[in-house]
Amino acid sequence: MSNFLASTVLAAVGSPAAGYIASSDLPPVESARFDKPKRRRSSGSGSTIVGGFIDGYDTNRETKGDKWYGSFGVDGISAKMMRNPHVRQSVAYVTNPLTAADWRFKSASKAPRDREVADFCTHAFCENLPWDSIVERMIGDGAKDGFSASEMLDDNRPISADRFPSHPRPAAALVPIDIAEVPNNTIQRWYQNAEKPTEVDWIEQWQPYSDVEKPGPRPIKADRIVRLTIGQRGAEFTGFPILRSAYGPWKLLDAAELFRAIGLERTAVGNPVAIASENVEYGSEEIDAIEELLENMRTMAKGAMVLPGGYKIEWSGAGENDIGNLNIAIEAFKTDIAVNVTAGFTRLGLTGPGSYALANTAAGQYHLATVGWAKLLARSFNLGVDGWSPVRRIVEANYGVGTPLPTLMAYNLPTRDIEKVLSLTYKGVSARVITPDDALEEETRGMLQIGPHDPATARKSSAPPVFGQSPRAPGGDEEPDDGDMMDQVEEEDEA
């Protein structure tokens, strides 16, 4: 063995040769053990909260804090923006797909009891409550103001013992009875959790006067709040609203539409003008006659002029070209507002040529954004954001501590390209990569919204297509190609 090879082998087994660390010099093994968990953070949240008031990071003082989302029952800038139809539609691009989705709970496993727990949560949250309104409000407030706060109320109510046979107390199950709104402009202060500063310990709501409620501050503990915050950084619980980045286009749009309205008012309606000839002297009767003629022609009380000879009046710096430029700018601002929610593809072709390929690509990004919104809302219920989970509370109160938790999910989002999904599914089945089963049929029927399969009334076809295995002609071994299979399916559908 050469000296080089020998030194290499010795080094690999821990030789005390010069230039190498001996095992006795290594740190003790105990220092690498994980029996001392790090429960407290050494780093700070990085947020400034004094007396419950958050000093946000918005660089524009005009839109900072409660100037944006309002206070003491007073609307903020976001509420003013929502009066604009294009801003309102941009928020609808976010909320509409989620309210139209099929929300239900996915079981923790295929065990019958876990399936029942998931079905119970679907009943308790998605069926027993006005779930579409809750989704629309929470996501809409998040997109508009940056956050949403609700108070979950629950009570003992009877449930179906036949539907939930494993439930120990079907006559008095604990179910949510409301996810009550805590209006954003009534939240005055946020108090951090001392153990986890990025979580809320409690909030202070200011209740204005009403006929049935006394005015004044109301403390609400975090273990009653279902909070959703957009883009939370540190302990900035008010988040970063989606509409904040549309503030510039909205402000310019508001000004441009005002300028256009003024221009149309002043220039769109013509005024009759009479100009006297320089070489002719007109008597009072002629002047009275021409004024009477103009009075009959004018469009408003003072919409006519009689000018002495040689004079002409016209608008300087305004006209059809200026109105046209304003129209172009206005359409650009509307597009920017739609782009802010990844829905800019909806305006392709409205004011110029559009690209089908670009629209498809942008629509894909829009679907991904919708999936992200759905996951964000589901997280507020599944895991919670302030140390407690609404799903855990309901499950453990009914089925006991330690019961595997189901997961709230949004199925059949309408932003999904169903035609492409079904096409890929068919190809996967035809290529024998996907095996058809009841779960696949249930999922497919759910996407198409055609109801569940009913074996009792299912019609029997004389020559049903066999997915995953190409049909053969009687007495023959030749397999038709995919085109023949598709033709057969289409013919039977038509029949």
Order of alpha helices (4+ residues) and beta strands (2+ residues): alpha-beta-beta-alpha-alpha-alpha-beta-alpha-alpha-beta-beta-beta-beta-beta-beta-alpha-beta-alpha-beta-alpha-alpha-alpha-beta-alpha-alpha-alpha
